[in-house]
Amino acid sequence: MKVAVVGGTGAFGRGLAARWREAGVEITIGSRDAARARERAAVLGVSGATNREAVRDVDLVVLAVQSSAAIDTARELAPSLGATPVLCVASDLRFEHGAVFPGRSAGSIAEDVAALVAGPVLSGFQALPAAQLAQAGLLDEDVLVCGDDADSKQNVLDLGQHLVSGRAIDAGPLANSRALEGITAVIVHVNRKYQVVAGLKLTGFGD
Ligand SMILES: NC(=O)c1ccc[n+]([C@@H]2O[C@H](COP(=O)([O-])OP(=O)(O)OC[C@H]3O[C@@H](n4cnc5c(N)ncnc54)[C@H](OP(=O)(O)O)[C@@H]3O)[C@@H](O)[C@H]2O)c1
């Protein structure tokens, strides 16, 4: 499987790239700057290219740019993306009066991205901390992935299972990205309040 991680020079994209490379996935990380992509890629042992070049001829594109740039980047890359599935990992946050809130009152970044690109859009991994991805071992949590296309969702769930010791869970249609993106504010609050690095785990699966 070939995966392009757009904005893969950032902490989260690098974490995904490193883990999937170990699992045998062919990875290209993308950047707005080709030299920066190649430099970071060399450290990770993957390929590096501009975002536009990176998304060519791959099976999945992970949109891992800074969340405020996710929609504009999807719009810019749409002609190069064609019908390739896109995984959106972004969530908006709003910091106000010392507290953290979901950045949106309606919809989700992933649904906005889906309105711009031709291929199926998936959303997931919002609760995985980049700092933990950079450490050794599987993360002791679940990954949740939503989307409207069953085949591409299964591919992303399979990729997610390379990241965690918990379950890769189908979280329903793409509209549920509103909840997945919203939970990030809860996690950031919990991390601050309890001085922890919290993750998500669902109970009730029977073992
Ligand atoms: N950090 C986490 O723990 C975490 C956890 C779960 C999900 N996420 C999500 O993962 C995504 C990446 O997170 P991150 O912490 O890695 O972000 P980041 O380091 O702030 O940004 C990632 C990359 O985005 C690119 N970028 C920055 N501004 C841009 C712009 N205006 N237009 C296009 N590209 C731009 C940069 O790449 P170049 O300068 O090389 O182009 C940068 O290396 C976000 O959507 C975030 O919500 C993060």
The ligand as a MOL file (V3000), in Angstrom:
LIG
                    3D

  0  0  0     0  0            999 V3000
M  V30 BEGIN CTAB
M  V30 COUNTS 48 52 0 0 0
M  V30 BEGIN ATOM
M  V30 1 N -0.1710 16.9700 17.2790 0
M  V30 2 C -0.9960 16.0310 17.7210 0
M  V30 3 O -0.8410 15.4650 18.8290 0
M  V30 4 C -2.1580 15.6050 16.8680 0
M  V30 5 C -2.9630 14.5210 17.2810 0
M  V30 6 C -4.0160 14.1220 16.4500 0
M  V30 7 C -4.2880 14.8070 15.2760 0
M  V30 8 N -3.4940 15.8920 14.9440 0 CHG=1
M  V30 9 C -3.8110 16.6200 13.7140 0
M  V30 10 O -2.7520 16.3600 12.8180 0
M  V30 11 C -2.5280 17.5220 11.9890 0
M  V30 12 C -1.0630 17.8880 12.0780 0
M  V30 13 O -0.7250 18.1590 13.4120 0
M  V30 14 P 0.7420 18.6600 13.7890 0
M  V30 15 O 0.7680 18.8520 15.2460 0
M  V30 16 O 1.7430 17.7720 13.1320 0 CHG=-1
M  V30 17 O 0.7140 20.0840 13.0520 0
M  V30 18 P 1.8540 21.1270 12.7030 0
M  V30 19 O 3.1830 20.5800 13.0960 0
M  V30 20 O 1.4270 22.4440 13.2270 0
M  V30 21 O 1.7390 21.2150 11.1210 0
M  V30 22 C 2.0100 20.1360 10.2680 0
M  V30 23 C 2.5490 20.6640 8.9530 0
M  V30 24 O 1.5740 21.5040 8.3390 0
M  V30 25 C 2.2300 22.3150 7.3800 0
M  V30 26 N 1.6340 23.6490 7.4130 0
M  V30 27 C 1.6910 24.5730 8.4070 0
M  V30 28 N 1.0140 25.6910 8.0510 0
M  V30 29 C 0.5140 25.4530 6.8130 0
M  V30 30 C -0.2560 26.2180 5.8980 0
M  V30 31 N -0.6770 27.4600 6.1980 0
M  V30 32 N -0.5810 25.6540 4.6960 0
M  V30 33 C -0.1790 24.3880 4.3940 0
M  V30 34 N 0.5840 23.6260 5.2070 0
M  V30 35 C 0.9110 24.1480 6.4190 0
M  V30 36 C 3.7150 22.3580 7.7900 0
M  V30 37 O 4.4280 21.6660 6.7760 0
M  V30 38 P 5.3860 22.4320 5.7360 0
M  V30 39 O 5.7500 23.7570 6.3480 0
M  V30 40 O 6.5390 21.4950 5.6290 0
M  V30 41 O 4.5510 22.5360 4.5050 0
M  V30 42 C 3.7610 21.5570 9.0800 0
M  V30 43 O 4.9480 20.7930 9.2260 0
M  V30 44 C -3.4850 18.5960 12.5130 0
M  V30 45 O -4.6260 18.6240 11.6970 0
M  V30 46 C -3.8450 18.1360 13.8980 0
M  V30 47 O -5.1280 18.5750 14.2950 0
M  V30 48 C -2.4500 16.2840 15.6790 0
M  V30 END ATOM
M  V30 BEGIN BOND
M  V30 1 1 1 2
M  V30 2 2 2 3
M  V30 3 1 2 4
M  V30 4 1 4 5
M  V30 5 2 4 48
M  V30 6 2 5 6
M  V30 7 1 6 7
M  V30 8 2 7 8
M  V30 9 1 8 9
M  V30 10 1 8 48
M  V30 11 1 9 10
M  V30 12 1 9 46
M  V30 13 1 10 11
M  V30 14 1 11 12
M  V30 15 1 11 44
M  V30 16 1 12 13
M  V30 17 1 13 14
M  V30 18 2 14 15
M  V30 19 1 14 16
M  V30 20 1 14 17
M  V30 21 1 17 18
M  V30 22 2 18 19
M  V30 23 1 18 20
M  V30 24 1 18 21
M  V30 25 1 21 22
M  V30 26 1 22 23
M  V30 27 1 23 24
M  V30 28 1 23 42
M  V30 29 1 24 25
M  V30 30 1 25 26
M  V30 31 1 25 36
M  V30 32 1 26 27
M  V30 33 1 26 35
M  V30 34 2 27 28
M  V30 35 1 28 29
M  V30 36 1 29 30
M  V30 37 2 29 35
M  V30 38 1 30 31
M  V30 39 2 30 32
M  V30 40 1 32 33
M  V30 41 2 33 34
M  V30 42 1 34 35
M  V30 43 1 36 37
M  V30 44 1 36 42
M  V30 45 1 37 38
M  V30 46 2 38 39
M  V30 47 1 38 40
M  V30 48 1 38 41
M  V30 49 1 42 43
M  V30 50 1 44 45
M  V30 51 1 44 46
M  V30 52 1 46 47
M  V30 END BOND
M  V30 END CTAB
M  END
